[in-house]
Amino acid sequence: MKAQSVSASAISGKKLEDMERAHILRVVEECGGNQSHAADVLDIDRVTLYHKLKKYGWSRSSMDRDKKPDEVAR
């Protein structure tokens, strides 16, 4: 039997890298920006997570910008 090819549009046009980025950023935010905890949840080394976050342009301050003023730690 011949394997069927899957069109990119059938997968909502997302690339693996895009899905990985979204998942990592969601986990980091759910962990309150705690990179060590997020790395444990993702089952990757903390340094690997650090490098991926740097590649994505993520920073703790970018997470704080998305919060309401009363949610930002003082």
PDB file of N, H, CA, C and O in Angstrom:
ATOM      1  N   MET A   1       0.843  -1.173   0.000  1.00  0.00           N
ATOM      2  CA  MET A   1       0.000   0.000   0.000  1.00  0.00           C
ATOM      3  C   MET A   1       0.892   1.241   0.000  1.00  0.00           C
ATOM      4  O   MET A   1       1.874   1.294   0.741  1.00  0.00           O
ATOM      5  N   LYS A   2       0.567   2.219  -0.807  1.00  0.00           N
ATOM      6  H   LYS A   2      -0.231   2.175  -1.409  1.00  0.00           H
ATOM      7  CA  LYS A   2       1.346   3.440  -0.920  1.00  0.00           C
ATOM      8  C   LYS A   2       0.948   4.419   0.183  1.00  0.00           C
ATOM      9  O   LYS A   2      -0.238   4.626   0.438  1.00  0.00           O
ATOM     10  N   ALA A   3       1.938   5.014   0.829  1.00  0.00           N
ATOM     11  H   ALA A   3       2.902   4.845   0.622  1.00  0.00           H
ATOM     12  CA  ALA A   3       1.675   5.985   1.898  1.00  0.00           C
ATOM     13  C   ALA A   3       1.087   7.257   1.302  1.00  0.00           C
ATOM     14  O   ALA A   3       1.510   7.714   0.240  1.00  0.00           O
ATOM     15  N   GLN A   4       0.121   7.814   1.991  1.00  0.00           N
ATOM     16  H   GLN A   4      -0.222   7.444   2.854  1.00  0.00           H
ATOM     17  CA  GLN A   4      -0.488   9.055   1.540  1.00  0.00           C
ATOM     18  C   GLN A   4       0.346  10.227   2.040  1.00  0.00           C
ATOM     19  O   GLN A   4       0.848  10.205   3.164  1.00  0.00           O
ATOM     20  N   SER A   5       0.492  11.251   1.202  1.00  0.00           N
ATOM     21  H   SER A   5       0.085  11.269   0.289  1.00  0.00           H
ATOM     22  CA  SER A   5       1.199  12.441   1.656  1.00  0.00           C
ATOM     23  C   SER A   5       0.200  13.369   2.333  1.00  0.00           C
ATOM     24  O   SER A   5      -0.968  13.443   1.949  1.00  0.00           O
ATOM     25  N   VAL A   6       0.677  14.057   3.325  1.00  0.00           N
ATOM     26  H   VAL A   6       1.625  13.996   3.637  1.00  0.00           H
ATOM     27  CA  VAL A   6      -0.176  14.984   4.077  1.00  0.00           C
ATOM     28  C   VAL A   6       0.213  16.392   3.677  1.00  0.00           C
ATOM     29  O   VAL A   6       1.384  16.763   3.748  1.00  0.00           O
ATOM     30  N   SER A   7      -0.750  17.164   3.263  1.00  0.00           N
ATOM     31  H   SER A   7      -1.702  16.863   3.206  1.00  0.00           H
ATOM     32  CA  SER A   7      -0.449  18.531   2.867  1.00  0.00           C
ATOM     33  C   SER A   7      -0.238  19.393   4.109  1.00  0.00           C
ATOM     34  O   SER A   7      -0.776  19.112   5.180  1.00  0.00           O
ATOM     35  N   ALA A   8       0.548  20.435   3.943  1.00  0.00           N
ATOM     36  H   ALA A   8       0.986  20.663   3.073  1.00  0.00           H
ATOM     37  CA  ALA A   8       0.824  21.344   5.061  1.00  0.00           C
ATOM     38  C   ALA A   8      -0.465  21.983   5.572  1.00  0.00           C
ATOM     39  O   ALA A   8      -0.612  22.214   6.772  1.00  0.00           O
ATOM     40  N   SER A   9      -1.392  22.265   4.667  1.00  0.00           N
ATOM     41  H   SER A   9      -1.273  22.077   3.692  1.00  0.00           H
ATOM     42  CA  SER A   9      -2.633  22.898   5.096  1.00  0.00           C
ATOM     43  C   SER A   9      -3.490  21.960   5.942  1.00  0.00           C
ATOM     44  O   SER A   9      -4.316  22.414   6.733  1.00  0.00           O
ATOM     45  N   ALA A  10      -3.295  20.661   5.777  1.00  0.00           N
ATOM     46  H   ALA A  10      -2.624  20.291   5.134  1.00  0.00           H
ATOM     47  CA  ALA A  10      -4.056  19.702   6.586  1.00  0.00           C
ATOM     48  C   ALA A  10      -3.607  19.718   8.034  1.00  0.00           C
ATOM     49  O   ALA A  10      -4.315  19.227   8.914  1.00  0.00           O
ATOM     50  N   ILE A  11      -2.432  20.281   8.286  1.00  0.00           N
ATOM     51  H   ILE A  11      -1.857  20.680   7.571  1.00  0.00           H
ATOM     52  CA  ILE A  11      -1.904  20.339   9.643  1.00  0.00           C
ATOM     53  C   ILE A  11      -1.927  21.785  10.118  1.00  0.00           C
ATOM     54  O   ILE A  11      -1.080  22.189  10.914  1.00  0.00           O
ATOM     55  N   SER A  12      -2.864  22.548   9.648  1.00  0.00           N
ATOM     56  H   SER A  12      -3.552  22.220   9.000  1.00  0.00           H
ATOM     57  CA  SER A  12      -3.033  23.954  10.012  1.00  0.00           C
ATOM     58  C   SER A  12      -1.836  24.809   9.647  1.00  0.00           C
ATOM     59  O   SER A  12      -1.674  25.906  10.183  1.00  0.00           O
ATOM     60  N   GLY A  13      -1.002  24.330   8.751  1.00  0.00           N
ATOM     61  H   GLY A  13      -1.134  23.439   8.317  1.00  0.00           H
ATOM     62  CA  GLY A  13       0.129  25.119   8.306  1.00  0.00           C
ATOM     63  C   GLY A  13       1.233  25.308   9.331  1.00  0.00           C
ATOM     64  O   GLY A  13       2.124  26.132   9.122  1.00  0.00           O
ATOM     65  N   LYS A  14       1.199  24.573  10.427  1.00  0.00           N
ATOM     66  H   LYS A  14       0.475  23.904  10.596  1.00  0.00           H
ATOM     67  CA  LYS A  14       2.214  24.738  11.459  1.00  0.00           C
ATOM     68  C   LYS A  14       3.384  23.804  11.222  1.00  0.00           C
ATOM     69  O   LYS A  14       3.214  22.642  10.855  1.00  0.00           O
ATOM     70  N   LYS A  15       4.561  24.331  11.438  1.00  0.00           N
ATOM     71  H   LYS A  15       4.699  25.276  11.736  1.00  0.00           H
ATOM     72  CA  LYS A  15       5.763  23.523  11.350  1.00  0.00           C
ATOM     73  C   LYS A  15       6.071  22.981  12.744  1.00  0.00           C
ATOM     74  O   LYS A  15       5.601  23.518  13.747  1.00  0.00           O
ATOM     75  N   LEU A  16       6.856  21.926  12.794  1.00  0.00           N
ATOM     76  H   LEU A  16       7.238  21.490  11.979  1.00  0.00           H
ATOM     77  CA  LEU A  16       7.225  21.329  14.070  1.00  0.00           C
ATOM     78  C   LEU A  16       7.874  22.359  14.982  1.00  0.00           C
ATOM     79  O   LEU A  16       7.579  22.404  16.176  1.00  0.00           O
ATOM     80  N   GLU A  17       8.748  23.179  14.433  1.00  0.00           N
ATOM     81  H   GLU A  17       8.987  23.142  13.463  1.00  0.00           H
ATOM     82  CA  GLU A  17       9.418  24.204  15.239  1.00  0.00           C
ATOM     83  C   GLU A  17       8.414  25.177  15.852  1.00  0.00           C
ATOM     84  O   GLU A  17       8.573  25.590  17.001  1.00  0.00           O
ATOM     85  N   ASP A  18       7.380  25.546  15.090  1.00  0.00           N
ATOM     86  H   ASP A  18       7.251  25.210  14.157  1.00  0.00           H
ATOM     87  CA  ASP A  18       6.352  26.455  15.596  1.00  0.00           C
ATOM     88  C   ASP A  18       5.580  25.812  16.743  1.00  0.00           C
ATOM     89  O   ASP A  18       5.283  26.465  17.744  1.00  0.00           O
ATOM     90  N   MET A  19       5.256  24.525  16.593  1.00  0.00           N
ATOM     91  H   MET A  19       5.497  23.995  15.780  1.00  0.00           H
ATOM     92  CA  MET A  19       4.515  23.824  17.642  1.00  0.00           C
ATOM     93  C   MET A  19       5.379  23.656  18.889  1.00  0.00           C
ATOM     94  O   MET A  19       4.887  23.791  20.009  1.00  0.00           O
ATOM     95  N   GLU A  20       6.675  23.360  18.697  1.00  0.00           N
ATOM     96  H   GLU A  20       7.075  23.250  17.786  1.00  0.00           H
ATOM     97  CA  GLU A  20       7.588  23.230  19.831  1.00  0.00           C
ATOM     98  C   GLU A  20       7.680  24.557  20.582  1.00  0.00           C
ATOM     99  O   GLU A  20       7.610  24.587  21.811  1.00  0.00           O
ATOM    100  N   ARG A  21       7.837  25.648  19.841  1.00  0.00           N
ATOM    101  H   ARG A  21       7.894  25.624  18.843  1.00  0.00           H
ATOM    102  CA  ARG A  21       7.940  26.980  20.458  1.00  0.00           C
ATOM    103  C   ARG A  21       6.693  27.287  21.282  1.00  0.00           C
ATOM    104  O   ARG A  21       6.796  27.716  22.432  1.00  0.00           O
ATOM    105  N   ALA A  22       5.529  27.072  20.703  1.00  0.00           N
ATOM    106  H   ALA A  22       5.445  26.724  19.770  1.00  0.00           H
ATOM    107  CA  ALA A  22       4.278  27.359  21.411  1.00  0.00           C
ATOM    108  C   ALA A  22       4.159  26.521  22.673  1.00  0.00           C
ATOM    109  O   ALA A  22       3.741  27.027  23.715  1.00  0.00           O
ATOM    110  N   HIS A  23       4.518  25.252  22.594  1.00  0.00           N
ATOM    111  H   HIS A  23       4.858  24.841  21.747  1.00  0.00           H
ATOM    112  CA  HIS A  23       4.419  24.358  23.753  1.00  0.00           C
ATOM    113  C   HIS A  23       5.391  24.783  24.854  1.00  0.00           C
ATOM    114  O   HIS A  23       5.015  24.853  26.024  1.00  0.00           O
ATOM    115  N   ILE A  24       6.628  25.064  24.484  1.00  0.00           N
ATOM    116  H   ILE A  24       6.934  25.007  23.533  1.00  0.00           H
ATOM    117  CA  ILE A  24       7.629  25.465  25.470  1.00  0.00           C
ATOM    118  C   ILE A  24       7.215  26.762  26.153  1.00  0.00           C
ATOM    119  O   ILE A  24       7.277  26.859  27.379  1.00  0.00           O
ATOM    120  N   LEU A  25       6.798  27.750  25.386  1.00  0.00           N
ATOM    121  H   LEU A  25       6.748  27.671  24.390  1.00  0.00           H
ATOM    122  CA  LEU A  25       6.402  29.028  25.976  1.00  0.00           C
ATOM    123  C   LEU A  25       5.192  28.882  26.890  1.00  0.00           C
ATOM    124  O   LEU A  25       5.108  29.535  27.930  1.00  0.00           O
ATOM    125  N   ARG A  26       4.252  28.019  26.494  1.00  0.00           N
ATOM    126  H   ARG A  26       4.320  27.488  25.649  1.00  0.00           H
ATOM    127  CA  ARG A  26       3.071  27.787  27.342  1.00  0.00           C
ATOM    128  C   ARG A  26       3.479  27.150  28.669  1.00  0.00           C
ATOM    129  O   ARG A  26       2.999  27.552  29.729  1.00  0.00           O
ATOM    130  N   VAL A  27       4.362  26.158  28.609  1.00  0.00           N
ATOM    131  H   VAL A  27       4.752  25.831  27.748  1.00  0.00           H
ATOM    132  CA  VAL A  27       4.808  25.486  29.838  1.00  0.00           C
ATOM    133  C   VAL A  27       5.570  26.455  30.735  1.00  0.00           C
ATOM    134  O   VAL A  27       5.354  26.469  31.947  1.00  0.00           O
ATOM    135  N   VAL A  28       6.454  27.263  30.163  1.00  0.00           N
ATOM    136  H   VAL A  28       6.630  27.251  29.179  1.00  0.00           H
ATOM    137  CA  VAL A  28       7.219  28.222  30.961  1.00  0.00           C
ATOM    138  C   VAL A  28       6.274  29.201  31.650  1.00  0.00           C
ATOM    139  O   VAL A  28       6.453  29.507  32.828  1.00  0.00           O
ATOM    140  N   GLU A  29       5.288  29.685  30.938  1.00  0.00           N
ATOM    141  H   GLU A  29       5.142  29.436  29.981  1.00  0.00           H
ATOM    142  CA  GLU A  29       4.343  30.624  31.536  1.00  0.00           C
ATOM    143  C   GLU A  29       3.495  29.953  32.610  1.00  0.00           C
ATOM    144  O   GLU A  29       3.197  30.567  33.634  1.00  0.00           O
ATOM    145  N   GLU A  30       3.099  28.687  32.385  1.00  0.00           N
ATOM    146  H   GLU A  30       3.341  28.188  31.553  1.00  0.00           H
ATOM    147  CA  GLU A  30       2.331  27.964  33.395  1.00  0.00           C
ATOM    148  C   GLU A  30       3.163  27.702  34.647  1.00  0.00           C
ATOM    149  O   GLU A  30       2.617  27.526  35.736  1.00  0.00           O
ATOM    150  N   CYS A  31       4.492  27.677  34.485  1.00  0.00           N
ATOM    151  H   CYS A  31       4.935  27.821  33.600  1.00  0.00           H
ATOM    152  CA  CYS A  31       5.406  27.487  35.619  1.00  0.00           C
ATOM    153  C   CYS A  31       5.810  28.829  36.223  1.00  0.00           C
ATOM    154  O   CYS A  31       6.744  28.893  37.022  1.00  0.00           O
ATOM    155  N   GLY A  32       5.120  29.885  35.850  1.00  0.00           N
ATOM    156  H   GLY A  32       4.361  29.832  35.201  1.00  0.00           H
ATOM    157  CA  GLY A  32       5.387  31.204  36.406  1.00  0.00           C
ATOM    158  C   GLY A  32       6.749  31.757  36.034  1.00  0.00           C
ATOM    159  O   GLY A  32       7.292  32.601  36.747  1.00  0.00           O
ATOM    160  N   GLY A  33       7.309  31.289  34.921  1.00  0.00           N
ATOM    161  H   GLY A  33       6.867  30.604  34.341  1.00  0.00           H
ATOM    162  CA  GLY A  33       8.607  31.759  34.480  1.00  0.00           C
ATOM    163  C   GLY A  33       9.769  31.003  35.109  1.00  0.00           C
ATOM    164  O   GLY A  33      10.928  31.301  34.823  1.00  0.00           O
ATOM    165  N   ASN A  34       9.469  30.029  35.964  1.00  0.00           N
ATOM    166  H   ASN A  34       8.527  29.787  36.196  1.00  0.00           H
ATOM    167  CA  ASN A  34      10.515  29.242  36.618  1.00  0.00           C
ATOM    168  C   ASN A  34      11.088  28.258  35.605  1.00  0.00           C
ATOM    169  O   ASN A  34      10.477  27.232  35.305  1.00  0.00           O
ATOM    170  N   GLN A  35      12.261  28.580  35.087  1.00  0.00           N
ATOM    171  H   GLN A  35      12.757  29.413  35.331  1.00  0.00           H
ATOM    172  CA  GLN A  35      12.847  27.791  34.015  1.00  0.00           C
ATOM    173  C   GLN A  35      13.269  26.398  34.474  1.00  0.00           C
ATOM    174  O   GLN A  35      13.165  25.440  33.708  1.00  0.00           O
ATOM    175  N   SER A  36      13.741  26.275  35.701  1.00  0.00           N
ATOM    176  H   SER A  36      13.825  27.053  36.323  1.00  0.00           H
ATOM    177  CA  SER A  36      14.140  24.953  36.201  1.00  0.00           C
ATOM    178  C   SER A  36      12.937  24.028  36.281  1.00  0.00           C
ATOM    179  O   SER A  36      13.013  22.864  35.888  1.00  0.00           O
ATOM    180  N   HIS A  37      11.828  24.548  36.790  1.00  0.00           N
ATOM    181  H   HIS A  37      11.766  25.493  37.110  1.00  0.00           H
ATOM    182  CA  HIS A  37      10.609  23.738  36.889  1.00  0.00           C
ATOM    183  C   HIS A  37      10.085  23.393  35.496  1.00  0.00           C
ATOM    184  O   HIS A  37       9.681  22.257  35.244  1.00  0.00           O
ATOM    185  N   ALA A  38      10.092  24.373  34.594  1.00  0.00           N
ATOM    186  H   ALA A  38      10.419  25.296  34.799  1.00  0.00           H
ATOM    187  CA  ALA A  38       9.615  24.137  33.227  1.00  0.00           C
ATOM    188  C   ALA A  38      10.474  23.084  32.530  1.00  0.00           C
ATOM    189  O   ALA A  38       9.951  22.232  31.812  1.00  0.00           O
ATOM    190  N   ALA A  39      11.790  23.140  32.738  1.00  0.00           N
ATOM    191  H   ALA A  39      12.215  23.833  33.321  1.00  0.00           H
ATOM    192  CA  ALA A  39      12.678  22.145  32.134  1.00  0.00           C
ATOM    193  C   ALA A  39      12.348  20.748  32.652  1.00  0.00           C
ATOM    194  O   ALA A  39      12.367  19.779  31.894  1.00  0.00           O
ATOM    195  N   ASP A  40      12.044  20.649  33.952  1.00  0.00           N
ATOM    196  H   ASP A  40      12.029  21.436  34.568  1.00  0.00           H
ATOM    197  CA  ASP A  40      11.651  19.356  34.524  1.00  0.00           C
ATOM    198  C   ASP A  40      10.355  18.856  33.887  1.00  0.00           C
ATOM    199  O   ASP A  40      10.248  17.685  33.522  1.00  0.00           O
ATOM    200  N   VAL A  41       9.369  19.748  33.753  1.00  0.00           N
ATOM    201  H   VAL A  41       9.456  20.700  34.049  1.00  0.00           H
ATOM    202  CA  VAL A  41       8.086  19.381  33.156  1.00  0.00           C
ATOM    203  C   VAL A  41       8.282  18.935  31.707  1.00  0.00           C
ATOM    204  O   VAL A  41       7.668  17.966  31.260  1.00  0.00           O
ATOM    205  N   LEU A  42       9.132  19.641  30.987  1.00  0.00           N
ATOM    206  H   LEU A  42       9.630  20.428  31.350  1.00  0.00           H
ATOM    207  CA  LEU A  42       9.380  19.332  29.578  1.00  0.00           C
ATOM    208  C   LEU A  42      10.340  18.161  29.395  1.00  0.00           C
ATOM    209  O   LEU A  42      10.504  17.649  28.287  1.00  0.00           O
ATOM    210  N   ASP A  43      10.970  17.744  30.483  1.00  0.00           N
ATOM    211  H   ASP A  43      10.837  18.160  31.383  1.00  0.00           H
ATOM    212  CA  ASP A  43      11.955  16.650  30.466  1.00  0.00           C
ATOM    213  C   ASP A  43      13.124  16.970  29.541  1.00  0.00           C
ATOM    214  O   ASP A  43      13.575  16.130  28.763  1.00  0.00           O
ATOM    215  N   ILE A  44      13.610  18.232  29.651  1.00  0.00           N
ATOM    216  H   ILE A  44      13.244  18.915  30.284  1.00  0.00           H
ATOM    217  CA  ILE A  44      14.810  18.635  28.927  1.00  0.00           C
ATOM    218  C   ILE A  44      15.759  19.302  29.912  1.00  0.00           C
ATOM    219  O   ILE A  44      15.345  19.733  30.989  1.00  0.00           O
ATOM    220  N   ASP A  45      17.023  19.385  29.544  1.00  0.00           N
ATOM    221  H   ASP A  45      17.359  19.035  28.670  1.00  0.00           H
ATOM    222  CA  ASP A  45      18.012  20.024  30.392  1.00  0.00           C
ATOM    223  C   ASP A  45      17.709  21.519  30.513  1.00  0.00           C
ATOM    224  O   ASP A  45      17.247  22.143  29.558  1.00  0.00           O
ATOM    225  N   ARG A  46      17.968  22.081  31.680  1.00  0.00           N
ATOM    226  H   ARG A  46      18.342  21.574  32.456  1.00  0.00           H
ATOM    227  CA  ARG A  46      17.699  23.493  31.921  1.00  0.00           C
ATOM    228  C   ARG A  46      18.476  24.387  30.955  1.00  0.00           C
ATOM    229  O   ARG A  46      17.948  25.401  30.498  1.00  0.00           O
ATOM    230  N   VAL A  47      19.704  24.031  30.641  1.00  0.00           N
ATOM    231  H   VAL A  47      20.133  23.207  31.012  1.00  0.00           H
ATOM    232  CA  VAL A  47      20.519  24.825  29.712  1.00  0.00           C
ATOM    233  C   VAL A  47      19.918  24.771  28.301  1.00  0.00           C
ATOM    234  O   VAL A  47      19.924  25.774  27.587  1.00  0.00           O
ATOM    235  N   THR A  48      19.406  23.617  27.904  1.00  0.00           N
ATOM    236  H   THR A  48      19.401  22.803  28.484  1.00  0.00           H
ATOM    237  CA  THR A  48      18.738  23.492  26.601  1.00  0.00           C
ATOM    238  C   THR A  48      17.527  24.414  26.554  1.00  0.00           C
ATOM    239  O   THR A  48      17.306  25.109  25.563  1.00  0.00           O
ATOM    240  N   LEU A  49      16.745  24.418  27.629  1.00  0.00           N
ATOM    241  H   LEU A  49      16.925  23.853  28.434  1.00  0.00           H
ATOM    242  CA  LEU A  49      15.577  25.305  27.684  1.00  0.00           C
ATOM    243  C   LEU A  49      16.020  26.760  27.605  1.00  0.00           C
ATOM    244  O   LEU A  49      15.423  27.553  26.876  1.00  0.00           O
ATOM    245  N   TYR A  50      17.058  27.111  28.347  1.00  0.00           N
ATOM    246  H   TYR A  50      17.543  26.467  28.939  1.00  0.00           H
ATOM    247  CA  TYR A  50      17.572  28.482  28.327  1.00  0.00           C
ATOM    248  C   TYR A  50      17.918  28.905  26.896  1.00  0.00           C
ATOM    249  O   TYR A  50      17.554  29.999  26.464  1.00  0.00           O
ATOM    250  N   HIS A  51      18.618  28.038  26.165  1.00  0.00           N
ATOM    251  H   HIS A  51      18.914  27.149  26.516  1.00  0.00           H
ATOM    252  CA  HIS A  51      19.010  28.363  24.787  1.00  0.00           C
ATOM    253  C   HIS A  51      17.798  28.494  23.868  1.00  0.00           C
ATOM    254  O   HIS A  51      17.767  29.370  23.004  1.00  0.00           O
ATOM    255  N   LYS A  52      16.807  27.633  24.050  1.00  0.00           N
ATOM    256  H   LYS A  52      16.832  26.922  24.752  1.00  0.00           H
ATOM    257  CA  LYS A  52      15.596  27.721  23.225  1.00  0.00           C
ATOM    258  C   LYS A  52      14.845  29.024  23.516  1.00  0.00           C
ATOM    259  O   LYS A  52      14.370  29.686  22.593  1.00  0.00           O
ATOM    260  N   LEU A  53      14.738  29.387  24.788  1.00  0.00           N
ATOM    261  H   LEU A  53      15.124  28.849  25.538  1.00  0.00           H
ATOM    262  CA  LEU A  53      14.047  30.623  25.148  1.00  0.00           C
ATOM    263  C   LEU A  53      14.780  31.843  24.583  1.00  0.00           C
ATOM    264  O   LEU A  53      14.152  32.796  24.123  1.00  0.00           O
ATOM    265  N   LYS A  54      16.096  31.801  24.622  1.00  0.00           N
ATOM    266  H   LYS A  54      16.606  31.026  24.996  1.00  0.00           H
ATOM    267  CA  LYS A  54      16.886  32.896  24.053  1.00  0.00           C
ATOM    268  C   LYS A  54      16.626  32.992  22.547  1.00  0.00           C
ATOM    269  O   LYS A  54      16.467  34.087  22.006  1.00  0.00           O
ATOM    270  N   LYS A  55      16.584  31.836  21.878  1.00  0.00           N
ATOM    271  H   LYS A  55      16.713  30.947  22.318  1.00  0.00           H
ATOM    272  CA  LYS A  55      16.311  31.787  20.436  1.00  0.00           C
ATOM    273  C   LYS A  55      14.932  32.372  20.123  1.00  0.00           C
ATOM    274  O   LYS A  55      14.757  33.049  19.109  1.00  0.00           O
ATOM    275  N   TYR A  56      13.950  32.109  20.999  1.00  0.00           N
ATOM    276  H   TYR A  56      14.092  31.559  21.822  1.00  0.00           H
ATOM    277  CA  TYR A  56      12.583  32.593  20.786  1.00  0.00           C
ATOM    278  C   TYR A  56      12.398  34.045  21.216  1.00  0.00           C
ATOM    279  O   TYR A  56      11.344  34.635  20.978  1.00  0.00           O
ATOM    280  N   GLY A  57      13.426  34.626  21.854  1.00  0.00           N
ATOM    281  H   GLY A  57      14.282  34.146  22.048  1.00  0.00           H
ATOM    282  CA  GLY A  57      13.310  36.012  22.297  1.00  0.00           C
ATOM    283  C   GLY A  57      12.502  36.173  23.562  1.00  0.00           C
ATOM    284  O   GLY A  57      12.020  37.268  23.853  1.00  0.00           O
ATOM    285  N   TRP A  58      12.342  35.092  24.328  1.00  0.00           N
ATOM    286  H   TRP A  58      12.734  34.203  24.091  1.00  0.00           H
ATOM    287  CA  TRP A  58      11.558  35.140  25.558  1.00  0.00           C
ATOM    288  C   TRP A  58      12.419  35.674  26.693  1.00  0.00           C
ATOM    289  O   TRP A  58      13.613  35.386  26.775  1.00  0.00           O
ATOM    290  N   SER A  59      11.803  36.448  27.555  1.00  0.00           N
ATOM    291  H   SER A  59      10.834  36.682  27.489  1.00  0.00           H
ATOM    292  CA  SER A  59      12.467  36.879  28.782  1.00  0.00           C
ATOM    293  C   SER A  59      11.401  36.999  29.860  1.00  0.00           C
ATOM    294  O   SER A  59      10.210  37.102  29.568  1.00  0.00           O
ATOM    295  N   ARG A  60      11.841  36.985  31.096  1.00  0.00           N
ATOM    296  H   ARG A  60      12.808  36.901  31.334  1.00  0.00           H
ATOM    297  CA  ARG A  60      10.892  37.124  32.210  1.00  0.00           C
ATOM    298  C   ARG A  60      10.136  38.446  32.078  1.00  0.00           C
ATOM    299  O   ARG A  60       8.951  38.517  32.402  1.00  0.00           O
ATOM    300  N   SER A  61      10.810  39.484  31.607  1.00  0.00           N
ATOM    301  H   SER A  61      11.773  39.426  31.343  1.00  0.00           H
ATOM    302  CA  SER A  61      10.142  40.786  31.457  1.00  0.00           C
ATOM    303  C   SER A  61       9.065  40.731  30.376  1.00  0.00           C
ATOM    304  O   SER A  61       8.062  41.439  30.469  1.00  0.00           O
ATOM    305  N   SER A  62       9.260  39.897  29.351  1.00  0.00           N
ATOM    306  H   SER A  62      10.074  39.321  29.276  1.00  0.00           H
ATOM    307  CA  SER A  62       8.212  39.780  28.324  1.00  0.00           C
ATOM    308  C   SER A  62       6.981  39.108  28.905  1.00  0.00           C
ATOM    309  O   SER A  62       5.859  39.394  28.487  1.00  0.00           O
ATOM    310  N   MET A  63       7.186  38.213  29.869  1.00  0.00           N
ATOM    311  H   MET A  63       8.097  37.981  30.208  1.00  0.00           H
ATOM    312  CA  MET A  63       6.062  37.561  30.531  1.00  0.00           C
ATOM    313  C   MET A  63       5.327  38.576  31.402  1.00  0.00           C
ATOM    314  O   MET A  63       4.097  38.562  31.458  1.00  0.00           O
ATOM    315  N   ASP A  64       6.068  39.464  32.087  1.00  0.00           N
ATOM    316  H   ASP A  64       7.067  39.476  32.041  1.00  0.00           H
ATOM    317  CA  ASP A  64       5.456  40.474  32.948  1.00  0.00           C
ATOM    318  C   ASP A  64       4.660  41.492  32.148  1.00  0.00           C
ATOM    319  O   ASP A  64       3.654  42.007  32.635  1.00  0.00           O
ATOM    320  N   ARG A  65       5.096  41.793  30.916  1.00  0.00           N
ATOM    321  H   ARG A  65       5.914  41.375  30.520  1.00  0.00           H
ATOM    322  CA  ARG A  65       4.358  42.752  30.080  1.00  0.00           C
ATOM    323  C   ARG A  65       2.965  42.249  29.744  1.00  0.00           C
ATOM    324  O   ARG A  65       2.050  43.044  29.534  1.00  0.00           O
ATOM    325  N   ASP A  66       2.795  40.909  29.691  1.00  0.00           N
ATOM    326  H   ASP A  66       3.539  40.262  29.862  1.00  0.00           H
ATOM    327  CA  ASP A  66       1.507  40.333  29.335  1.00  0.00           C
ATOM    328  C   ASP A  66       0.531  40.309  30.510  1.00  0.00           C
ATOM    329  O   ASP A  66      -0.655  40.039  30.322  1.00  0.00           O
ATOM    330  N   LYS A  67       1.024  40.591  31.730  1.00  0.00           N
ATOM    331  H   LYS A  67       1.988  40.810  31.883  1.00  0.00           H
ATOM    332  CA  LYS A  67       0.176  40.537  32.909  1.00  0.00           C
ATOM    333  C   LYS A  67      -0.442  41.893  33.172  1.00  0.00           C
ATOM    334  O   LYS A  67       0.031  42.921  32.687  1.00  0.00           O
ATOM    335  N   LYS A  68      -1.509  41.872  33.951  1.00  0.00           N
ATOM    336  H   LYS A  68      -1.894  41.037  34.345  1.00  0.00           H
ATOM    337  CA  LYS A  68      -2.108  43.115  34.409  1.00  0.00           C
ATOM    338  C   LYS A  68      -1.166  43.715  35.459  1.00  0.00           C
ATOM    339  O   LYS A  68      -0.440  42.976  36.123  1.00  0.00           O
ATOM    340  N   PRO A  69      -1.168  45.018  35.616  1.00  0.00           N
ATOM    341  CA  PRO A  69      -0.241  45.665  36.558  1.00  0.00           C
ATOM    342  C   PRO A  69      -0.290  45.080  37.972  1.00  0.00           C
ATOM    343  O   PRO A  69       0.750  44.998  38.625  1.00  0.00           O
ATOM    344  N   ASP A  70      -1.456  44.674  38.462  1.00  0.00           N
ATOM    345  H   ASP A  70      -2.301  44.741  37.932  1.00  0.00           H
ATOM    346  CA  ASP A  70      -1.550  44.150  39.817  1.00  0.00           C
ATOM    347  C   ASP A  70      -1.049  42.707  39.930  1.00  0.00           C
ATOM    348  O   ASP A  70      -0.936  42.189  41.041  1.00  0.00           O
ATOM    349  N   GLU A  71      -0.746  42.044  38.800  1.00  0.00           N
ATOM    350  H   GLU A  71      -0.839  42.465  37.897  1.00  0.00           H
ATOM    351  CA  GLU A  71      -0.235  40.667  38.823  1.00  0.00           C
ATOM    352  C   GLU A  71       1.287  40.618  38.793  1.00  0.00           C
ATOM    353  O   GLU A  71       1.870  39.574  39.085  1.00  0.00           O
ATOM    354  N   VAL A  72       1.941  41.720  38.448  1.00  0.00           N
ATOM    355  H   VAL A  72       1.467  42.568  38.210  1.00  0.00           H
ATOM    356  CA  VAL A  72       3.393  41.750  38.339  1.00  0.00           C
ATOM    357  C   VAL A  72       3.995  41.762  39.736  1.00  0.00           C
ATOM    358  O   VAL A  72       3.594  42.552  40.591  1.00  0.00           O
ATOM    359  N   ALA A  73       4.968  40.871  39.958  1.00  0.00           N
ATOM    360  H   ALA A  73       5.294  40.230  39.264  1.00  0.00           H
ATOM    361  CA  ALA A  73       5.635  40.818  41.268  1.00  0.00           C
ATOM    362  C   ALA A  73       6.387  42.100  41.519  1.00  0.00           C
ATOM    363  O   ALA A  73       7.001  42.660  40.610  1.00  0.00           O
ATOM    364  N   ARG A  74       6.342  42.554  42.724  1.00  0.00           N
ATOM    365  H   ARG A  74       5.843  42.099  43.462  1.00  0.00           H
ATOM    366  CA  ARG A  74       7.024  43.803  43.089  1.00  0.00           C
ATOM    367  C   ARG A  74       8.318  43.504  43.773  1.00  0.00           C
ATOM    368  O   ARG A  74       9.040  44.423  44.158  1.00  0.00           O
TER     369      ARG A  74
END
